[in-house]
Amino acid sequence: MDSIFRNISDSLPNTEKLPVLFLGHGSPMNAIEENEFVRGFRNAGKSIQKPAAILCISAHWETRGTKVTAMQNPKTIHDFGGFPRALFEVQYPAPGNPELARQIKENTKNTSVALDESWGLDHGAWSVIKHLYPEADVPVIQLSIDYTQSARYHFELAQELAWLRSKGVLIIGSGNMIHNLRLVAWDKMAVDDFAYDWNKEASSKMKESILSGDYTKLIDFEKQGKAFELAIPTPEHFLPLIYTLALADNNEQISLFNDKAVAGSLTMTSVKIG
């Protein structure tokens, strides 16, 4: 395994280990609005040395099996409806990195990773990455979320990607820790940091686990009671957090930013590791 790893990874230069980010992406409108969350994304980008490439795990690419984008020029996907025309006109023409995609496929031994040339960059990726790197001059590839698998599967898969951190690759999980659109309080959209009681309970417990480095309850999120059931009615927005946490080393600094609730049933809480 070590010799295989060296052969695959030697074509990428060693770098200082890059941080890992989980970005609470929220509404697609954050792509074109100026607000405190956008400033948080921008500040996170400024705090990190410019990467050679980005690997993004977005809530908005679910597949049967695990895939990684392998095209040279990924398209900008507008995978939403009912928003202003200006949002649909946004293009984020970052290049892809087919060679990096191939190396991820070859270096991932416990999971079969398929190369994909049809997806592109969905809004979970470009709506936040555009604030970190507005010139679209950093190659971006996406790893899909296999919706048939458990959080434990995703945690262990992410651990196989840890070598990328020392190869100039910034790994970003993009979702929302708490994401229940059915219970959104539309009349409270403008109320700062408004959260239902169950949101506050789940958020508090999640952040305690994140900052303590004990991720057991998060991996077993389906066993944590009613507050977690309401916070994570479906797992796709939560699983990018699991990918991020799996990449943390022991005693590595973990910090939170954009740590606010929106409209009762959402949070924008974001995480930086390293």
N, C-alpha and C positions, 0 to 999 in steps of 0.2 A: 504493500500500500504506500509506504514512504517513497519508494522509487517512482511509482506511478504519479504520486502527488508532485514530486520534484519535476518530472518531465512536463507535466501539464502547466504548472505554475511558473516555471522559470522564464517563460516568455513575457511575463509581466514583472516589472521591476519591484523589488521590495521597497516599501515606504513605511513611514511612521504609521502606526495603527490609527486608522480613522475612527471617529465616533460613529455611533448608530443613532438614527432618529426614528421616533414614532410621531407622526404629525396628525393631529386631529383635523381633518380637512373640512368638515362642515359643509355648508352650502356651496354649490358650484360658483355662486356669485362672489365668493372670496377670490376668485381668479381675477376679477376686474374691479373689485371694490378696494378702498383704502380704509382699513380698520385696525384695531389693536391686534387681531389675530394674524393678519397679513404682516404687520410689523414684527410680530413674534417669529414668523417664518423667516423673514428677511434677516433678523438679528441672529437666528440660529445659523443661517448660511454664512454670515460674516465671521462667526466664531470658529469656523472649520476651514482648514486649508482646502483649496480647490481640488476636488478629486479628479482622477483620470477617467472615471465612469461612475454611473449611478445604477444600482439595482433596486428597483421599487417593487414592493409587494402591496398591491392596491386592493381595497375591498371590492372594486368594481370589475375584477376579472376572475370569475369563477369558472372552473372547468372540471370535467371528469378526468382525473389524472393531473399530473403537474407539467406545466409547459413554461418555456422561456422564449421571449421574443428574439428572433434571430435575423431580422431584416436590417438592411443598411440604413434605410430611411423610414422610420416608423411614422405612420399617419397620426394626426391629432384626431382623436375620437370624441365626438360630442354626444355622449351617452346619457342624455337627459332630455326632458321636455318642459315646456311651459315657462321658459326663461326669456329674457330680452334678446333681440337679434344680435346685439353687441357681443354677447357671450358665445354665440354660435360662430361668430366671425373670428374668434381667437384661434390663432395657430401657434403651435410650439414646435418649431422645426428642428429639434435636437436630433442629431444622428443616432443611429443604433450602434451596436458593437457585436457583430455576428461571431467574431472570434471569442469574445468573452462568454457569449452564450454557449458556444461549443465547449469551452473549458468547464463551465458550470455543469453541463450535461455529463462530461466525461469524469469529472471529479466527484460527482454525487453517486455514491455506491449503494446506498440503502434504499434509494428511490429511483425509479425510472423517470427521467426528465426528457420530454419531447421538445424538439426545436419547432417554433411556430413562426410562420411568415405571413400571417393574416391579421393579427390583432393590431398592435400599434401602441399608442399612449392614451389611456382613458383618463377621464377627468380626475380620478383619484390620484393620478400621477402628475399630469401637467398643471393642474390648477394650483398645486403647492410648489412644485419644482420651479415653476416660472418665477416665483418670488425669490428663490434661493439663487438661481442662475438665469437672470432675465435675458441674457444674450443667447440662450439655447446653445451654448458652446461646449457643454459636457455631454458625452454620449449617455443615453438612457436605455436600459432594457428593463422589462418587467417579468416577474415570476408570478404565475397564476396561483390561485388558491383552489386546491382540490376539495370540492364541496362534499365529497363522500367520506372524508377522513376526519379523525378526531383532532382536538387541540394538541394532544400528546404527539401525534404524527407530525404536525406542523412545527412543534417545538424541536423535535429531533431532526427534522429536515433542515431547519434553520441552523442548527449547530454544525451541520456539514458545510455551511457556507462561511464559517468564521474566518477561514484563510483569506477571504477576499478583503477583509479589513486591512491586512498588511500588504495589499497589492494595489492600493490607491483607489479602491472601490468604496463609495459611500452607499451604505444599505439603508433604505428608507421604508418603513412600514407606514401606510397611509390608510386611515380609517377613522373610527371614533370609538373611544372606550365605552361610552354609553350612547346608544343610538336606537331610539324607538320613535319612528316617524308617526305611528298611529296615535301616539299620546301627546304630540306636539301641542303646546298652548299657543296657538297662533296670536291670541290677543296679548301675549306677554313677550312677543319677539323683541320688543324694544326695552324690556326690563333687564337691567344689568344683572347677570349671574343668577337668574331665577331658576330654581330647581325644585322638583317635587321631593317629598321626603324620601321616597325609595331611591331616587337619584342620588341624594346626599348620602344615604347609607351605602349604596353600592360604590359610589365614587370614593368615599372614605376608606372602605375596605380594600378597594383596588389599589389605591395609592399607598396604603400601608404595606401591602404585599410587594409593590414595585420598589419602594424605598428600602425595605428590609432585605431584599434579595431572595425572599422565599416565595416562589411563584406557584407553589402547589395548588393554592386555592384558585388561581387564575387559570391554570391548566385544567383543573376540575371545575370550571365555572358553572357547569350544569347541576352541580350538587350543592350550591351555595345559598339556596333559598329564594324567596319571592322577589327580593330586591334585585338580585342578579337576573332572575327570569324576565323582569320588566326592563332591565338595563340592556339585556342581550337577547331580544326575542328571536333573532337569527344571528349566526356567528360571523358573517363575512366582514363586518366592520370591526369586530373585536380581534379576529385572528392576526391581522397585521401587527398588533401589539405583542402577540405571542412570539412572532418571528423576531421582533426587536429584542425582547427580553432574553430570548434564547442565546443571543450573541454577546451578552454581558459576561465579562470575566469576574471572578471573585474579587471583591473589594474595589471594583471599578466605580468611579463616581457616577451617580445617577441624579439627574435634576429634572424638574418639571417646569414647563412654561405654558402660556395660554391656558392656565388652569381655571377655566370658568365654565359654568353651565349656560345653555342657550335654550330658551323656550320650554323650560321644565323638564324635557325628556332627552336632552342631548348634552354632551360635554365636548369641549374643544381641547381638553387636556392633552398636552404633548410631552414627549419624553426625549431627553438627550442622555445617551450613555457614553461616557468617556470625555 
